[in-house]
Amino acid sequence: MTDQQDQLEAFRDLLRIPTVSSREAGRWDDDAFAAFHDALRRHFPLLHERLERIPIGTHAVLFHWRGASADRPVVLMAHIDVVPVEGDWRHPPFGAVVEDGVVWGRGTLDCKASLTAICQAVEDLLAGGHTPAQDVWLSFGCDEEIAGVTAALAVDELRKRDVRPWFVLDEGGAIAHEVLPGVQVPMAAIGVTEKGVASIELSVEGRGGHASTPAPMGPTARLARAITRLDRSPMRATMPDAAVEFLRRAAPHATGPVGVALRVAVRSRPLLTRLLLAAGPEAAAMVRTTFAVTTLSGSPALNVVASNATAGVNIRILVGDTMAGAIAHVRRVIRDDKVRVTVVHDGEPSPESPLDDAFELIEAVTAEHFPRAVTTPYVMMAATDARRFTEICERVYRFTPFEMTKKQREAIHSYDEHITVGAYLAGITWYRSLVERLPAGPR
């Protein structure tokens, strides 16, 4: 086989292993994660022979590749685990089927492609005798999809070793096609921050009883009113700097009426904010903290009035807002002391990383390999393990160097996840160039 065929087969082998993470201990398949690490050793022997391997938690791992200098260490991240399979798939989700130049399977984009491409790039550089200019750390978590603990444990390990990274690069973003209406060129979107992720529970208690004699404003009705009030009263909209810069860089490439409107709007932050609010829920989420009611529970039977009604609310906190501010907003708009607000999970937004020399290095490598793409910062809506690393590093970026269509992005966490063979191989080359171009010398 050719080198590229070997690289593809290594990727497919790892895709076939169902490393599904779960919050339920009984549904966790330890054997699958052990098999994944065995496959990593088999496909990337030099990486395992020459890099220090540090187990983290249950199945996560750190690798330390010593460079010519330790002054500006770099951390490259990905995660081993994937979400469960749902929906009607075109091909078996763990079959890693290749058809017409496309690899189909769970994890092709999120994010075994990143993990395997990083390992392949390191393996190739080791085979060529390369020593990086700076120390390189590989951090591969195993519970990212369930907001687990191993990323925090990896940060603890680096802190104990007094490692203060120059920059950290995790999944997120892409060489994204069809990002904005009227913009025909791909956008190389690099996440420089991410929204906070938190969950609360709204609950109401009452007497309950027989459904034939319901009392007014029972638990379900009171809860429904609270949900309606929250839905009708969004938090104030603001425009983070990263979102402004994203649209400023996109504007020259937009055509038609959208292009005209965008080029006018980028001159005024308030006008730009209003434009995004009017552009639909996806765009509006870029400029405000959002509340999504995701779970509901009430009576166990159709003829029983609920004695307790609850709603789960997922909150995505915009940069510049806080968890405390979001909770205060919930209480203020609900206006009902009988609705109990309980914080289930608290997660603040990440600070914005600077667009300095580290960002410029990522931008330069991207321009070299994807010359048509416009590299730009953006606010990442989803949560990543990278948010844990902001405790030890001010330059935390989220970028996946693979070309993705809108249809591919919609398949993440859904059915028919897939990546083209060409995009995967180009990603390996991108990671290899990034390591090769790490600058020598102190900070």
C-alpha positions, 0 to 999 in steps of 0.5 A, spaced: 500 500 500 502 507 499 503 511 504 496 515 503 493 508 503 496 506 510 494 513 513 487 512 511 486 504 513 489 507 520 484 512 520 478 507 518 481 502 524 480 507 529 473 509 527 471 502 527 472 502 535 465 504 538 468 508 544 461 511 546 462 515 552 456 515 557 454 518 564 451 511 566 457 507 569 454 501 567 453 503 559 461 504 559 465 500 554 472 499 557 474 494 553 472 499 547 477 504 550 482 499 551 482 496 544 482 504 541 489 505 545 492 498 543 490 500 535 494 507 537 500 503 539 499 498 533 499 504 528 503 509 531 509 505 534 514 511 533 510 516 537 509 511 543 516 509 543 519 516 543 514 520 546 513 520 554 506 517 555 502 519 561 495 516 563 490 520 565 484 518 569 480 512 566 482 512 558 485 519 557 492 520 555 498 525 555 504 525 550 510 529 551 514 530 545 521 534 547 523 539 543 529 543 542 526 548 547 521 548 552 520 555 553 513 555 548 510 549 549 504 547 545 498 543 546 494 539 541 488 536 543 482 531 541 478 526 544 477 519 543 470 518 545 464 519 541 456 520 542 451 514 541 448 512 534 441 515 532 437 516 526 437 512 520 444 511 517 446 510 510 452 506 512 453 502 518 456 508 523 462 504 526 463 500 519 468 506 516 465 504 509 469 508 504 464 510 498 466 514 492 472 518 496 468 519 502 469 515 509 462 514 513 462 513 520 461 516 527 467 520 529 469 522 522 468 529 524 467 529 532 473 528 532 477 522 531 479 525 524 483 530 528 486 525 533 488 520 528 491 526 523 495 529 529 498 522 531 499 521 523 503 527 523 507 526 529 509 519 526 511 522 520 515 527 523 519 522 527 520 517 522 523 523 518 528 525 524 524 531 526 525 535 532 520 540 534 523 547 536 518 547 542 516 542 546 509 539 544 504 535 548 498 531 545 492 531 550 487 526 548 481 526 553 476 520 553 469 523 556 469 530 552 462 528 550 459 528 557 463 534 560 467 529 564 473 530 568 479 528 564 481 534 561 481 538 568 486 532 570 490 533 564 491 541 566 492 538 573 498 534 570 501 540 566 500 544 572 504 540 576 510 539 571 510 547 571 508 547 563 505 553 561 503 553 554 504 558 549 498 556 545 493 550 545 489 547 539 483 543 540 477 541 535 472 546 533 471 550 527 473 548 520 474 550 513 467 551 513 463 552 506 456 555 506 457 559 512 453 565 510 448 567 505 452 570 499 459 568 501 462 563 496 469 562 499 470 558 505 471 561 512 477 558 516 473 559 522 478 559 528 474 559 535 478 564 540 472 563 545 466 559 547 460 560 550 459 557 557 454 551 558 450 551 564 444 547 566 438 549 571 432 545 573 425 549 574 420 545 579 414 547 582 410 543 588 403 542 589 398 538 592 396 534 586 390 529 586 385 527 582 384 530 575 377 530 575 377 536 580 383 540 578 385 546 582 387 553 578 394 554 577 397 547 579 404 545 578 404 544 571 400 550 569 405 554 574 411 551 570 408 552 563 407 560 565 414 560 567 417 557 561 413 561 557 415 568 560 422 565 560 421 564 552 418 571 551 424 575 555 431 573 552 437 576 555 440 583 552 444 582 545 451 584 545 456 583 540 463 580 542 469 582 539 470 575 535 463 575 532 465 582 529 471 580 527 468 574 523 463 578 520 468 584 518 473 579 515 467 575 511 464 582 509 468 583 503 467 576 500 459 577 500 455 578 494 448 581 492 444 584 497 447 580 503 453 583 501 451 590 501 447 589 508 453 586 511 458 591 509 454 597 511 452 593 518 460 592 520 461 599 521 456 599 527 456 594 532 449 596 534 446 595 527 450 589 526 447 586 532 440 587 530 442 584 523 444 578 526 438 578 531 433 578 525 437 573 521 434 567 525 436 563 531 443 560 529 445 567 527 442 570 534 445 565 538 452 569 536 450 575 540 446 573 546 445 568 552 440 563 550 435 558 554 433 552 551 427 548 555 430 541 554 426 536 559 419 536 562 416 531 567 410 531 571 404 527 573 406 519 572 398 518 569 393 521 565 388 522 570 393 524 576 394 532 577 402 532 578 404 534 585 411 536 582 412 538 575 420 540 573 423 543 566 430 542 565 433 548 561 440 548 558 443 555 558 449 557 553 452 563 556 455 569 551 462 572 552 461 578 557 455 575 561 455 570 567 452 565 570 450 569 576 447 574 571 443 568 567 440 566 573 438 573 576 435 574 569 431 567 570 428 569 576 426 576 574 422 574 568 419 568 571 416 573 577 414 567 581 417 565 588 413 558 587 418 556 582 424 553 584 430 554 580 436 549 582 443 550 578 445 543 576 451 544 572 455 551 572 459 553 566 462 560 565 464 562 558 471 562 556 475 568 555 477 571 548 484 569 546 488 574 543 489 575 535 497 575 536 503 571 534 500 564 535 494 566 532 498 568 526 502 562 526 495 558 525 493 563 520 499 562 516 499 555 516 492 555 514 493 560 508 499 555 505 494 549 505 487 552 504 489 559 499 481 560 498 479 560 505 478 566 509 481 565 516 477 568 521 476 568 529 469 566 531 465 565 537 464 557 538 457 555 540 458 548 543 463 546 549 470 543 548 475 540 553 479 546 551 475 551 556 479 547 561 486 549 559 484 557 559 486 556 567 494 555 564 494 558 558 491 565 555 491 562 547 486 557 547 484 556 540 479 551 537 480 549 529 479 543 525 483 543 519 478 539 515 474 542 509 466 541 511 460 543 507 454 545 511 451 538 510 457 535 513 456 540 519 449 538 520 451 531 521 455 532 527 452 529 533 446 526 528 446 521 523 451 520 516 457 523 519 462 523 514 469 526 511 472 526 504 478 522 504 482 528 501 480 532 506 482 527 511 489 527 508 490 534 507 488 535 515 494 531 516 499 535 512 496 541 516 498 538 522 505 536 520 506 543 517 504 547 524 509 543 528 514 544 523 513 551 523 513 552 531 518 558 532 525 557 536 527 561 542 524 564 548 517 567 549 
